[in-house]
């Protein structure tokens, strides 16, 4: 789930992917299917917490930094 108003193109494509768009859904599954957090890089804020995490993902297992935001008890993807 994305942060409301997300502007990052990659994050927006991931968050808007649906089963009905088979090609995009397959791509998202290929990249996120076995993704795993390898490191928490940065933590910012107190009321709204923004965290930068390094995630190993994709067919080549590359490390990609992602920013997630904690709001109202849930984590939302903001950018990567």
Jmol script that loads the backbone (N, CA, C; Angstrom):
load data "model"
ATOM      1  N   UNK A   1       0.837  -1.162   0.000  1.00  0.00           N
ATOM      2  CA  UNK A   1       0.000   0.000   0.000  1.00  0.00           C
ATOM      3  C   UNK A   1       0.894   1.241   0.000  1.00  0.00           C
ATOM      4  N   UNK A   2       0.572   2.221  -0.823  1.00  0.00           N
ATOM      5  CA  UNK A   2       1.370   3.438  -0.928  1.00  0.00           C
ATOM      6  C   UNK A   2       0.827   4.548  -0.040  1.00  0.00           C
ATOM      7  N   UNK A   3       1.725   5.471   0.291  1.00  0.00           N
ATOM      8  CA  UNK A   3       1.332   6.692   0.971  1.00  0.00           C
ATOM      9  C   UNK A   3       0.404   7.451   0.032  1.00  0.00           C
ATOM     10  N   UNK A   4      -0.633   8.053   0.581  1.00  0.00           N
ATOM     11  CA  UNK A   4      -1.546   8.851  -0.237  1.00  0.00           C
ATOM     12  C   UNK A   4      -0.769   9.968  -0.925  1.00  0.00           C
ATOM     13  N   UNK A   5      -0.984  10.123  -2.218  1.00  0.00           N
ATOM     14  CA  UNK A   5      -0.318  11.167  -2.988  1.00  0.00           C
ATOM     15  C   UNK A   5       1.105  10.833  -3.393  1.00  0.00           C
ATOM     16  N   UNK A   6       1.485   9.561  -3.340  1.00  0.00           N
ATOM     17  CA  UNK A   6       2.842   9.168  -3.713  1.00  0.00           C
ATOM     18  C   UNK A   6       3.139   9.649  -5.139  1.00  0.00           C
ATOM     19  N   UNK A   7       4.331  10.204  -5.322  1.00  0.00           N
ATOM     20  CA  UNK A   7       4.705  10.741  -6.624  1.00  0.00           C
ATOM     21  C   UNK A   7       5.823   9.944  -7.286  1.00  0.00           C
ATOM     22  N   UNK A   8       6.496   9.085  -6.541  1.00  0.00           N
ATOM     23  CA  UNK A   8       7.579   8.281  -7.088  1.00  0.00           C
ATOM     24  C   UNK A   8       7.010   7.301  -8.105  1.00  0.00           C
ATOM     25  N   UNK A   9       7.519   7.350  -9.341  1.00  0.00           N
ATOM     26  CA  UNK A   9       6.968   6.534 -10.417  1.00  0.00           C
ATOM     27  C   UNK A   9       7.020   5.046 -10.164  1.00  0.00           C
ATOM     28  N   UNK A  10       8.164   4.536  -9.678  1.00  0.00           N
ATOM     29  CA  UNK A  10       8.277   3.105  -9.414  1.00  0.00           C
ATOM     30  C   UNK A  10       7.317   2.668  -8.320  1.00  0.00           C
ATOM     31  N   UNK A  11       7.268   3.428  -7.239  1.00  0.00           N
ATOM     32  CA  UNK A  11       6.365   3.076  -6.134  1.00  0.00           C
ATOM     33  C   UNK A  11       4.913   3.124  -6.594  1.00  0.00           C
ATOM     34  N   UNK A  12       4.572   4.118  -7.387  1.00  0.00           N
ATOM     35  CA  UNK A  12       3.199   4.245  -7.880  1.00  0.00           C
ATOM     36  C   UNK A  12       2.814   3.057  -8.762  1.00  0.00           C
ATOM     37  N   UNK A  13       3.733   2.606  -9.622  1.00  0.00           N
ATOM     38  CA  UNK A  13       3.449   1.438 -10.469  1.00  0.00           C
ATOM     39  C   UNK A  13       3.228   0.185  -9.622  1.00  0.00           C
ATOM     40  N   UNK A  14       4.045   0.011  -8.604  1.00  0.00           N
ATOM     41  CA  UNK A  14       3.899  -1.162  -7.735  1.00  0.00           C
ATOM     42  C   UNK A  14       2.572  -1.105  -6.992  1.00  0.00           C
ATOM     43  N   UNK A  15       2.248   0.038  -6.448  1.00  0.00           N
ATOM     44  CA  UNK A  15       1.023   0.169  -5.655  1.00  0.00           C
ATOM     45  C   UNK A  15      -0.247   0.081  -6.484  1.00  0.00           C
ATOM     46  N   UNK A  16      -0.158   0.403  -7.760  1.00  0.00           N
ATOM     47  CA  UNK A  16      -1.354   0.358  -8.598  1.00  0.00           C
ATOM     48  C   UNK A  16      -1.471  -0.952  -9.385  1.00  0.00           C
ATOM     49  N   UNK A  17      -0.516  -1.863  -9.220  1.00  0.00           N
ATOM     50  CA  UNK A  17      -0.556  -3.140  -9.933  1.00  0.00           C
ATOM     51  C   UNK A  17      -1.747  -3.974  -9.469  1.00  0.00           C
ATOM     52  N   UNK A  18      -2.414  -4.617 -10.423  1.00  0.00           N
ATOM     53  CA  UNK A  18      -3.554  -5.475 -10.104  1.00  0.00           C
ATOM     54  C   UNK A  18      -3.421  -6.798 -10.848  1.00  0.00           C
ATOM     55  N   UNK A  19      -4.161  -7.777 -10.399  1.00  0.00           N
ATOM     56  CA  UNK A  19      -4.171  -9.087 -11.056  1.00  0.00           C
ATOM     57  C   UNK A  19      -4.656  -8.983 -12.498  1.00  0.00           C
ATOM     58  N   UNK A  20      -5.519  -8.007 -12.772  1.00  0.00           N
ATOM     59  CA  UNK A  20      -6.087  -7.873 -14.115  1.00  0.00           C
ATOM     60  C   UNK A  20      -5.041  -7.487 -15.159  1.00  0.00           C
ATOM     61  N   UNK A  21      -4.004  -6.768 -14.753  1.00  0.00           N
ATOM     62  CA  UNK A  21      -2.908  -6.403 -15.661  1.00  0.00           C
ATOM     63  C   UNK A  21      -1.812  -7.451 -15.483  1.00  0.00           C
ATOM     64  N   UNK A  22      -1.950  -8.545 -16.205  1.00  0.00           N
ATOM     65  CA  UNK A  22      -1.092  -9.727 -15.995  1.00  0.00           C
ATOM     66  C   UNK A  22       0.394  -9.420 -16.159  1.00  0.00           C
ATOM     67  N   UNK A  23       0.761  -8.615 -17.137  1.00  0.00           N
ATOM     68  CA  UNK A  23       2.180  -8.329 -17.390  1.00  0.00           C
ATOM     69  C   UNK A  23       2.797  -7.553 -16.229  1.00  0.00           C
ATOM     70  N   UNK A  24       2.106  -6.512 -15.774  1.00  0.00           N
ATOM     71  CA  UNK A  24       2.624  -5.718 -14.652  1.00  0.00           C
ATOM     72  C   UNK A  24       2.637  -6.538 -13.377  1.00  0.00           C
ATOM     73  N   UNK A  25       1.590  -7.320 -13.151  1.00  0.00           N
ATOM     74  CA  UNK A  25       1.518  -8.155 -11.950  1.00  0.00           C
ATOM     75  C   UNK A  25       2.658  -9.166 -11.922  1.00  0.00           C
ATOM     76  N   UNK A  26       2.975  -9.762 -13.051  1.00  0.00           N
ATOM     77  CA  UNK A  26       4.079 -10.731 -13.124  1.00  0.00           C
ATOM     78  C   UNK A  26       5.411 -10.051 -12.803  1.00  0.00           C
ATOM     79  N   UNK A  27       5.592  -8.838 -13.287  1.00  0.00           N
ATOM     80  CA  UNK A  27       6.811  -8.085 -13.019  1.00  0.00           C
ATOM     81  C   UNK A  27       6.936  -7.764 -11.526  1.00  0.00           C
ATOM     82  N   UNK A  28       5.851  -7.329 -10.916  1.00  0.00           N
ATOM     83  CA  UNK A  28       5.862  -7.025  -9.482  1.00  0.00           C
ATOM     84  C   UNK A  28       6.178  -8.286  -8.677  1.00  0.00           C
ATOM     85  N   UNK A  29       5.568  -9.383  -9.044  1.00  0.00           N
ATOM     86  CA  UNK A  29       5.832 -10.645  -8.324  1.00  0.00           C
ATOM     87  C   UNK A  29       7.272 -11.105  -8.499  1.00  0.00           C
ATOM     88  N   UNK A  30       7.827 -10.902  -9.693  1.00  0.00           N
ATOM     89  CA  UNK A  30       9.227 -11.292  -9.930  1.00  0.00           C
ATOM     90  C   UNK A  30      10.178 -10.482  -9.049  1.00  0.00           C
ATOM     91  N   UNK A  31       9.868  -9.223  -8.857  1.00  0.00           N
ATOM     92  CA  UNK A  31      10.739  -8.358  -8.067  1.00  0.00           C
ATOM     93  C   UNK A  31      10.470  -8.444  -6.575  1.00  0.00           C
ATOM     94  N   UNK A  32       9.223  -8.604  -6.165  1.00  0.00           N
ATOM     95  CA  UNK A  32       8.884  -8.561  -4.745  1.00  0.00           C
ATOM     96  C   UNK A  32       8.585  -9.931  -4.147  1.00  0.00           C
ATOM     97  N   UNK A  33       8.450 -10.958  -4.966  1.00  0.00           N
ATOM     98  CA  UNK A  33       8.050 -12.274  -4.489  1.00  0.00           C
ATOM     99  C   UNK A  33       8.920 -12.836  -3.385  1.00  0.00           C
ATOM    100  N   UNK A  34      10.210 -12.638  -3.482  1.00  0.00           N
ATOM    101  CA  UNK A  34      11.124 -13.162  -2.466  1.00  0.00           C
ATOM    102  C   UNK A  34      11.951 -12.054  -1.833  1.00  0.00           C
ATOM    103  N   UNK A  35      11.431 -10.825  -1.861  1.00  0.00           N
ATOM    104  CA  UNK A  35      12.143  -9.682  -1.285  1.00  0.00           C
ATOM    105  C   UNK A  35      12.311  -9.861   0.215  1.00  0.00           C
ATOM    106  N   UNK A  36      13.415  -9.335   0.721  1.00  0.00           N
ATOM    107  CA  UNK A  36      13.632  -9.389   2.167  1.00  0.00           C
ATOM    108  C   UNK A  36      14.406  -8.153   2.615  1.00  0.00           C
ATOM    109  N   UNK A  37      14.047  -7.646   3.770  1.00  0.00           N
ATOM    110  CA  UNK A  37      14.738  -6.503   4.349  1.00  0.00           C
ATOM    111  C   UNK A  37      16.094  -6.975   4.857  1.00  0.00           C
ATOM    112  N   UNK A  38      17.158  -6.287   4.442  1.00  0.00           N
ATOM    113  CA  UNK A  38      18.496  -6.674   4.894  1.00  0.00           C
ATOM    114  C   UNK A  38      19.088  -5.673   5.885  1.00  0.00           C
ATOM    115  N   UNK A  39      18.524  -4.443   5.899  1.00  0.00           N
ATOM    116  CA  UNK A  39      19.077  -3.451   6.819  1.00  0.00           C
ATOM    117  C   UNK A  39      18.120  -2.269   6.943  1.00  0.00           C
ATOM    118  N   UNK A  40      18.019  -1.743   8.157  1.00  0.00           N
ATOM    119  CA  UNK A  40      17.320  -0.482   8.371  1.00  0.00           C
ATOM    120  C   UNK A  40      18.397   0.593   8.337  1.00  0.00           C
ATOM    121  N   UNK A  41      18.316   1.496   7.348  1.00  0.00           N
ATOM    122  CA  UNK A  41      19.371   2.486   7.146  1.00  0.00           C
ATOM    123  C   UNK A  41      19.165   3.760   7.946  1.00  0.00           C
ATOM    124  N   UNK A  42      17.950   4.290   7.952  1.00  0.00           N
ATOM    125  CA  UNK A  42      17.676   5.569   8.609  1.00  0.00           C
ATOM    126  C   UNK A  42      16.274   5.543   9.202  1.00  0.00           C
ATOM    127  N   UNK A  43      16.110   6.260  10.310  1.00  0.00           N
ATOM    128  CA  UNK A  43      14.791   6.440  10.913  1.00  0.00           C
ATOM    129  C   UNK A  43      14.637   7.926  11.196  1.00  0.00           C
ATOM    130  N   UNK A  44      13.525   8.512  10.729  1.00  0.00           N
ATOM    131  CA  UNK A  44      13.268   9.937  10.917  1.00  0.00           C
ATOM    132  C   UNK A  44      11.897  10.145  11.531  1.00  0.00           C
ATOM    133  N   UNK A  45      11.772  11.148  12.399  1.00  0.00           N
ATOM    134  CA  UNK A  45      10.473  11.565  12.907  1.00  0.00           C
ATOM    135  C   UNK A  45      10.050  10.875  14.183  1.00  0.00           C
ATOM    136  N   UNK A  46       8.976  11.432  14.768  1.00  0.00           N
ATOM    137  CA  UNK A  46       8.414  10.849  15.986  1.00  0.00           C
ATOM    138  C   UNK A  46       6.926  10.569  15.813  1.00  0.00           C
ATOM    139  N   UNK A  47       6.146  11.545  15.351  1.00  0.00           N
ATOM    140  CA  UNK A  47       4.715  11.329  15.148  1.00  0.00           C
ATOM    141  C   UNK A  47       4.458  10.475  13.918  1.00  0.00           C
ATOM    142  N   UNK A  48       5.031  10.887  12.797  1.00  0.00           N
ATOM    143  CA  UNK A  48       4.979  10.097  11.564  1.00  0.00           C
ATOM    144  C   UNK A  48       6.396   9.614  11.332  1.00  0.00           C
ATOM    145  N   UNK A  49       6.601   8.326  11.424  1.00  0.00           N
ATOM    146  CA  UNK A  49       7.942   7.764  11.315  1.00  0.00           C
ATOM    147  C   UNK A  49       8.212   7.390   9.865  1.00  0.00           C
ATOM    148  N   UNK A  50       9.332   7.891   9.348  1.00  0.00           N
ATOM    149  CA  UNK A  50       9.787   7.550   7.997  1.00  0.00           C
ATOM    150  C   UNK A  50      11.040   6.710   8.152  1.00  0.00           C
ATOM    151  N   UNK A  51      11.060   5.547   7.520  1.00  0.00           N
ATOM    152  CA  UNK A  51      12.182   4.622   7.655  1.00  0.00           C
ATOM    153  C   UNK A  51      12.715   4.279   6.271  1.00  0.00           C
ATOM    154  N   UNK A  52      14.035   4.354   6.140  1.00  0.00           N
ATOM    155  CA  UNK A  52      14.680   3.902   4.908  1.00  0.00           C
ATOM    156  C   UNK A  52      15.236   2.513   5.177  1.00  0.00           C
ATOM    157  N   UNK A  53      14.781   1.559   4.378  1.00  0.00           N
ATOM    158  CA  UNK A  53      15.227   0.178   4.536  1.00  0.00           C
ATOM    159  C   UNK A  53      15.920  -0.271   3.259  1.00  0.00           C
ATOM    160  N   UNK A  54      16.908  -1.138   3.399  1.00  0.00           N
ATOM    161  CA  UNK A  54      17.546  -1.757   2.243  1.00  0.00           C
ATOM    162  C   UNK A  54      16.893  -3.111   2.036  1.00  0.00           C
ATOM    163  N   UNK A  55      16.382  -3.335   0.826  1.00  0.00           N
ATOM    164  CA  UNK A  55      15.651  -4.557   0.516  1.00  0.00           C
ATOM    165  C   UNK A  55      16.379  -5.306  -0.592  1.00  0.00           C
ATOM    166  N   UNK A  56      16.629  -6.596  -0.358  1.00  0.00           N
ATOM    167  CA  UNK A  56      17.194  -7.459  -1.397  1.00  0.00           C
ATOM    168  C   UNK A  56      16.025  -7.992  -2.208  1.00  0.00           C
ATOM    169  N   UNK A  57      16.068  -7.747  -3.529  1.00  0.00           N
ATOM    170  CA  UNK A  57      14.915  -8.127  -4.330  1.00  0.00           C
ATOM    171  C   UNK A  57      15.284  -8.306  -5.788  1.00  0.00           C
ATOM    172  N   UNK A  58      14.345  -8.866  -6.517  1.00  0.00           N
ATOM    173  CA  UNK A  58      14.503  -9.026  -7.956  1.00  0.00           C
ATOM    174  C   UNK A  58      15.229 -10.288  -8.339  1.00  0.00           C
ATOM    175  N   UNK A  59      15.212 -10.584  -9.637  1.00  0.00           N
ATOM    176  CA  UNK A  59      15.868 -11.800 -10.129  1.00  0.00           C
ATOM    177  C   UNK A  59      17.367 -11.828  -9.838  1.00  0.00           C
ATOM    178  N   UNK A  60      17.974 -10.636  -9.767  1.00  0.00           N
ATOM    179  CA  UNK A  60      19.418 -10.579  -9.516  1.00  0.00           C
ATOM    180  C   UNK A  60      19.759 -10.280  -8.056  1.00  0.00           C
ATOM    181  N   UNK A  61      18.745 -10.281  -7.184  1.00  0.00           N
ATOM    182  CA  UNK A  61      18.923 -10.095  -5.733  1.00  0.00           C
ATOM    183  C   UNK A  61      19.675  -8.802  -5.406  1.00  0.00           C
ATOM    184  N   UNK A  62      19.377  -7.725  -6.127  1.00  0.00           N
ATOM    185  CA  UNK A  62      20.054  -6.456  -5.852  1.00  0.00           C
ATOM    186  C   UNK A  62      19.469  -5.801  -4.605  1.00  0.00           C
ATOM    187  N   UNK A  63      20.273  -4.950  -3.978  1.00  0.00           N
ATOM    188  CA  UNK A  63      19.856  -4.230  -2.788  1.00  0.00           C
ATOM    189  C   UNK A  63      19.308  -2.871  -3.232  1.00  0.00           C
ATOM    190  N   UNK A  64      18.059  -2.600  -2.850  1.00  0.00           N
ATOM    191  CA  UNK A  64      17.391  -1.361  -3.238  1.00  0.00           C
ATOM    192  C   UNK A  64      16.897  -0.654  -1.980  1.00  0.00           C
ATOM    193  N   UNK A  65      17.256   0.625  -1.796  1.00  0.00           N
ATOM    194  CA  UNK A  65      16.725   1.364  -0.657  1.00  0.00           C
ATOM    195  C   UNK A  65      15.271   1.755  -0.910  1.00  0.00           C
ATOM    196  N   UNK A  66      14.439   1.588   0.098  1.00  0.00           N
ATOM    197  CA  UNK A  66      13.025   1.959   0.023  1.00  0.00           C
ATOM    198  C   UNK A  66      12.692   2.807   1.228  1.00  0.00           C
ATOM    199  N   UNK A  67      11.784   3.745   1.029  1.00  0.00           N
ATOM    200  CA  UNK A  67      11.299   4.558   2.144  1.00  0.00           C
ATOM    201  C   UNK A  67       9.872   4.141   2.434  1.00  0.00           C
ATOM    202  N   UNK A  68       9.628   3.813   3.693  1.00  0.00           N
ATOM    203  CA  UNK A  68       8.284   3.471   4.146  1.00  0.00           C
ATOM    204  C   UNK A  68       7.916   4.426   5.277  1.00  0.00           C
ATOM    205  N   UNK A  69       6.617   4.693   5.400  1.00  0.00           N
ATOM    206  CA  UNK A  69       6.123   5.633   6.400  1.00  0.00           C
ATOM    207  C   UNK A  69       5.097   4.920   7.271  1.00  0.00           C
ATOM    208  N   UNK A  70       5.206   5.124   8.581  1.00  0.00           N
ATOM    209  CA  UNK A  70       4.278   4.519   9.532  1.00  0.00           C
ATOM    210  C   UNK A  70       3.236   5.556   9.920  1.00  0.00           C
ATOM    211  N   UNK A  71       1.963   5.245   9.596  1.00  0.00           N
ATOM    212  CA  UNK A  71       0.847   6.126   9.931  1.00  0.00           C
ATOM    213  C   UNK A  71      -0.315   5.301  10.445  1.00  0.00           C
ATOM    214  N   UNK A  72      -0.865   5.730  11.552  1.00  0.00           N
ATOM    215  CA  UNK A  72      -2.060   5.103  12.100  1.00  0.00           C
ATOM    216  C   UNK A  72      -1.945   3.581  12.182  1.00  0.00           C
ATOM    217  N   UNK A  73      -0.779   3.103  12.613  1.00  0.00           N
ATOM    218  CA  UNK A  73      -0.584   1.680  12.836  1.00  0.00           C
ATOM    219  C   UNK A  73      -0.267   0.847  11.603  1.00  0.00           C
ATOM    220  N   UNK A  74      -0.086   1.490  10.440  1.00  0.00           N
ATOM    221  CA  UNK A  74       0.204   0.742   9.210  1.00  0.00           C
ATOM    222  C   UNK A  74       1.450   1.306   8.547  1.00  0.00           C
ATOM    223  N   UNK A  75       2.122   0.453   7.771  1.00  0.00           N
ATOM    224  CA  UNK A  75       3.298   0.876   7.004  1.00  0.00           C
ATOM    225  C   UNK A  75       2.895   1.066   5.555  1.00  0.00           C
ATOM    226  N   UNK A  76       3.374   2.178   4.966  1.00  0.00           N
ATOM    227  CA  UNK A  76       3.049   2.523   3.572  1.00  0.00           C
ATOM    228  C   UNK A  76       4.321   2.758   2.780  1.00  0.00           C
ATOM    229  N   UNK A  77       4.348   2.274   1.556  1.00  0.00           N
ATOM    230  CA  UNK A  77       5.474   2.514   0.666  1.00  0.00           C
ATOM    231  C   UNK A  77       5.397   3.957   0.181  1.00  0.00           C
ATOM    232  N   UNK A  78       6.535   4.656   0.227  1.00  0.00           N
ATOM    233  CA  UNK A  78       6.592   6.038  -0.238  1.00  0.00           C
ATOM    234  C   UNK A  78       7.452   6.168  -1.500  1.00  0.00           C
ATOM    235  N   UNK A  79       8.626   5.572  -1.479  1.00  0.00           N
ATOM    236  CA  UNK A  79       9.492   5.650  -2.670  1.00  0.00           C
ATOM    237  C   UNK A  79      10.575   4.584  -2.612  1.00  0.00           C
ATOM    238  N   UNK A  80      11.095   4.311  -3.803  1.00  0.00           N
ATOM    239  CA  UNK A  80      12.272   3.453  -3.924  1.00  0.00           C
ATOM    240  C   UNK A  80      12.930   3.679  -5.250  1.00  0.00           C
TER     241      UNK A  80
END
end "model"
wireframe off; spacefill off
backbone 0.3
color backbone group
